[in-house]
Amino acid sequence: MARIPRKLLFDPAEVGVYHGINRCVRRARLMGDDPYTGQSYDHRKEWLVGRMSELAGMMACEFLGFSAMDNHFHVIVRNRIPVTPTSRPEESPANRRILRKQNLLRTARSSPNAPDL
């Protein structure tokens, strides 16, 4: 059975608190010591916290808490309703950043030549 699209499950005009999880696969380590390679990935926790605060500043959400284990992490997120009723989704900082990247990719592409085909 197909999964219901998330855009149909969540109403952006309503404040909600959500639990999210992300995990590594194939014995990969997100943090901690990897018993197979002997490498330590403890430095990634600071990176993860910095990235979450960067994303919270761009998206209309707040990170209420998180827990990071060796191969996965959990986040508790609350969405925020835009402060001004006239703000449109395409005017958000995150969407402007994404659109800038898409435009750069479009201009960087060229039509394929014979060796590329």
C-alpha positions in Angstrom: 0.0 0.0 0.0 1.3 3.4 -0.9 2.2 6.0 1.8 0.2 9.1 2.0 2.2 12.2 0.9 3.4 14.3 3.9 2.0 17.4 2.3 -1.5 15.9 2.8 -0.8 14.8 6.4 0.4 18.1 7.9 -1.4 21.4 7.8 1.2 24.2 7.6 -1.2 26.7 9.1 -1.4 24.6 12.3 1.3 24.3 14.9 2.4 20.8 15.5 5.2 18.9 17.3 6.8 16.1 15.4 9.3 13.3 16.0 11.9 12.6 13.3 14.5 9.9 13.0 17.4 9.4 10.7 19.7 6.4 10.7 22.8 5.1 9.0 22.9 1.8 7.1 25.5 -0.9 6.3 27.3 -0.7 9.6 28.1 3.0 9.1 28.7 5.1 12.2 27.3 8.6 12.7 29.1 9.2 15.9 31.3 7.3 18.4 34.1 4.8 17.6 33.8 2.5 14.6 34.9 -1.0 15.7 35.7 -2.0 12.1 37.9 0.9 11.1 39.0 2.2 14.6 38.1 5.8 13.6 36.3 8.1 16.0 33.4 10.2 14.7 32.7 12.2 17.8 33.4 15.5 16.0 30.2 15.0 14.0 28.0 15.9 17.0 29.1 19.5 16.9 28.5 19.5 13.1 25.0 18.1 13.6 24.1 20.7 16.2 25.4 23.5 14.0 23.5 22.2 11.0 20.2 21.9 12.9 20.5 25.5 14.2 21.3 26.7 10.7 18.2 24.9 9.3 16.0 26.2 12.1 17.0 29.7 11.1 16.0 29.1 7.5 12.9 26.9 7.9 9.8 27.8 9.9 10.6 25.4 12.7 12.2 25.0 16.1 14.3 22.1 17.3 13.0 21.3 20.7 15.4 18.5 21.4 17.5 15.7 19.9 19.3 12.6 20.9 22.2 11.2 18.9 23.4 7.6 19.1 26.2 5.9 17.3 24.2 5.0 14.1 21.1 7.2 14.3 19.6 10.3 15.8 16.1 11.6 16.8 14.8 15.1 16.7 11.7 16.8 18.2 10.6 19.6 15.9 7.8 22.2 16.2 6.7 24.1 13.2 6.1 27.8 13.4 3.4 29.7 11.6 4.8 32.6 9.6 4.6 35.9 11.6 3.1 37.9 8.8 0.0 36.7 7.0 1.3 38.0 3.7 4.4 35.9 3.7 4.4 33.4 0.9 6.3 30.1 0.9 8.4 31.1 -2.2 9.7 34.1 -0.2 11.1 32.1 2.6 14.9 32.2 3.0 15.1 28.4 2.5 13.2 28.5 -0.8 15.2 31.5 -2.1 18.4 29.6 -1.4 17.1 26.4 -3.1 15.9 28.5 -6.1 19.3 30.2 -6.4 21.0 26.7 -6.5 18.5 25.5 -9.1 19.1 28.5 -11.3 22.9 28.1 -11.0 22.5 24.4 -12.1 20.3 25.4 -15.0 22.8 28.0 -16.3 25.8 25.6 -15.8 24.2 22.9 -18.0 24.9 22.9 -21.6 23.4 20.8 -24.4 25.2 17.5 -24.8 27.7 17.1 -27.6 28.5 14.0 -29.6 31.1 12.5 -27.2 28.7 12.9 -24.3 26.0 10.9 -26.0 
